[in-house]
């Protein structure tokens, strides 16, 4: 939690517009019951503690994912936390909870399918923008940078649709130790890369 707080505050000062962290995946329910219960309690107490702090720093907090599986008490706390910071205009801090990239696409397909059945959407109108507009991150730009800590070199079902053109950065530093210096290194690495989005280097340089 300390590492997360520091990262949020540093990104806010650095001018990052949206920061999304993976708090609890849809696959994490498979972990031992005691561990899951502890994570839920940590999540619950942290939301209450951090909401006021975020508001004071003009940081908006938003929770994405399928909330239906969480205890009703925690769902209410999630909604209350979002309400406290909804007027903030600075960094948007997104917490992915009971989230999975495949589940995100599944829920988007369900929403789109319902509109097809209702007749409010035609098949030929379905494009990438429509899919994005029905995802958990609707209305937001796609991520520019994906950071994975702890020496793991995989995406782990996170924002699969959204990170199609994100730059991937892997660090051996464990998350509790991932500090401002580590973020600076990630930002510097990102700034040195050439982002082509399917174009050639020559096209990008002359754009």
C-alpha positions in Angstrom: 0.0 0.0 0.0 2.9 2.4 0.8 4.4 1.7 -2.6 1.1 2.3 -4.3 0.5 5.5 -2.5 4.0 6.8 -3.4 3.6 5.8 -7.1 0.2 7.5 -7.3 1.5 10.7 -5.8 4.7 10.7 -8.0 2.7 10.1 -11.2 0.4 12.9 -10.2 3.3 15.3 -9.8 4.9 14.0 -13.1 1.7 14.9 -15.1 0.5 11.4 -15.8 -3.1 11.6 -16.7 -4.3 8.0 -16.0 -2.7 5.3 -13.7 -4.2 1.9 -13.5 -3.0 -0.7 -11.0 -3.9 -4.4 -10.8 -5.2 -5.0 -7.3 -7.1 -8.2 -7.6 -7.6 -10.3 -10.7 -10.6 -12.5 -11.6 -8.2 -15.5 -11.2 -7.2 -14.6 -7.7 -10.3 -16.2 -6.2 -8.5 -19.5 -6.8 -6.1 -18.6 -4.0 -6.5 -20.0 -0.4 -9.6 -18.7 1.3 -7.7 -17.1 4.1 -5.5 -15.2 1.8 -8.5 -13.9 -0.2 -10.2 -12.8 3.0 -7.1 -10.9 4.1 -6.9 -9.2 0.8 -10.5 -8.1 1.0 -10.0 -6.7 4.5 -6.9 -4.8 3.3 -8.8 -3.5 0.3 -11.7 -2.3 2.5 -9.6 -0.5 5.1 -7.4 1.1 2.5 -10.3 2.6 0.5 -11.6 4.3 3.6 -8.2 5.6 4.6 -7.1 6.8 1.1 -10.3 8.5 -0.1 -9.8 11.7 1.8 -6.1 11.8 1.0 -6.8 11.5 -2.7 -9.4 14.3 -2.6 -6.9 16.6 -0.9 -4.5 16.0 -3.8 -7.2 16.4 -6.5 -6.8 12.7 -7.5 -9.9 10.9 -8.7 -10.2 7.3 -7.8 -12.1 4.8 -9.9 -12.6 1.1 -9.6 -12.9 -1.1 -12.6 -13.9 -4.8 -12.9 -16.8 -6.9 -11.9 -17.9 -5.9 -8.5 -20.8 -8.3 -8.2 -18.7 -11.0 -6.5 -17.5 -8.7 -3.7 -19.3 -8.5 -0.4 -22.1 -5.9 -0.4 -20.3 -4.0 2.3 -17.2 -3.6 0.1 -19.3 -2.7 -2.9 -20.9 0.1 -0.9 -17.5 1.3 0.2 -16.2 1.3 -3.4 -19.1 3.5 -4.5 -18.7 5.8 -1.6 -15.0 6.2 -2.3 -15.6 7.0 -5.9 -18.2 9.6 -4.9 -15.7 11.3 -2.5 -13.2 12.0 -5.4 -15.5 12.2 -8.4 -15.1 16.0 -8.7 -11.3 15.8 -8.7 -9.7 16.9 -12.0 -6.1 15.7 -11.6 -4.7 12.2 -12.1 -7.3 9.5 -12.6 -6.2 6.6 -10.4 -7.9 3.3 -11.5 -7.9 0.2 -9.3 -8.6 -3.0 -11.2 -10.4 -5.3 -8.8 -11.9 -8.6 -9.8 -10.7 -7.7 -13.2 -9.4 -9.7 -16.1 -8.7 -8.7 -19.7 -10.7 -11.6 -21.1 -13.6 -10.9 -18.8 -13.5 -7.3 -19.8 -13.9 -8.4 -23.4 -16.6 -10.8 -22.5 -18.7 -8.2 -20.6 -18.2 -5.8 -23.6 -19.5 -8.5 -26.0 -22.5 -9.0 -23.8 -23.3 -5.3 -23.7 -22.9 -5.1 -27.5 -25.0 -8.2 -28.0 -27.8 -6.8 -25.9 -27.9 -3.7 -28.1 -28.0 -5.9 -31.2 -31.0 -7.7 -29.7 -32.6 -4.4 -28.8 -32.1 -3.0 -32.2 -30.2 0.0 -31.0 -27.0 -1.2 -32.7 -26.4 -2.7 -36.1 -23.8 -5.4 -36.8 -22.1 -3.2 -39.4 -21.7 -0.4 -36.8 -19.4 -2.6 -34.6 -15.8 -1.3 -34.9 -12.9 -0.9 -32.6 -14.3 2.3 -31.1 -17.6 0.5 -30.2 -15.8 -2.3 -28.5 -13.6 0.2 -26.5 -16.8 2.2 -25.5 -18.2 -0.9 -23.9 -15.1 -1.9 -22.0 -14.4 -1.2 -18.3 -12.1 1.7 -19.4 -14.7 3.3 -21.7 -13.9 7.0 -22.5 -10.2 6.8 -21.7 -7.2 6.7 -24.1 -5.3 3.5 -24.4 -2.3 3.1 -22.1 1.0 4.3 -23.4 3.2 2.4 -20.9 2.8 -1.0 -19.2 5.0 -1.7 -16.2 5.4 -5.1 -14.7 7.6 -5.5 -11.6 9.0 -8.4 -9.6 10.9 -10.0 -12.5 7.8 -11.5 -14.1 7.7 -11.2 -17.9 4.0 -11.7 -18.8 0.8 -9.7 -19.2 -1.2 -11.8 -16.8 -4.6 -11.0 -18.4 -4.4 -7.3 -17.8 -6.0 -4.8 -20.2 -5.5 -7.1 -23.1 -7.6 -5.0 -25.6 -6.2 -1.7 -24.3 -2.5 -2.4 -24.4 -2.3 -3.5 -28.1 0.2 -0.7 -28.8 1.5 0.1 -25.3 5.2 0.0 -24.6 6.1 -2.9 -22.3 8.6 -2.4 -19.5 9.7 -5.2 -17.2 11.6 -4.6 -13.9 13.2 -7.1 -11.6 12.5 -4.8 -8.6 9.7 -6.1 -6.4 6.6 -3.8 -6.1 7.2 -2.8 -2.4 10.7 -1.5 -3.5 9.5 0.1 -6.8 10.1 3.8 -5.9 10.4 7.2 -7.7 13.8 6.3 -9.1 12.4 3.1 -10.6 9.6 5.1 -12.2 12.0 7.6 -13.6 14.0 4.8 -15.2 10.8 3.4 -16.7 9.8 6.9 -18.0 13.2 7.5 -19.4 13.2 4.1 -21.2 9.7 4.9 -22.6 10.8 8.3 -23.8 13.7 6.8 -25.7 11.5 4.4 -27.7 10.2 5.1 -31.2 6.4 4.5 -31.3 5.4 3.6 -34.9 1.8 2.3 -34.6 2.3 0.2 -37.7 4.1 2.9 -39.7 7.7 2.9 -40.8 10.4 4.9 -38.9 10.7 7.2 -41.9 6.9 8.0 -41.8 7.1 8.7 -38.0 10.1 11.0 -38.4 8.5 13.0 -41.1 5.0 13.2 -39.5 
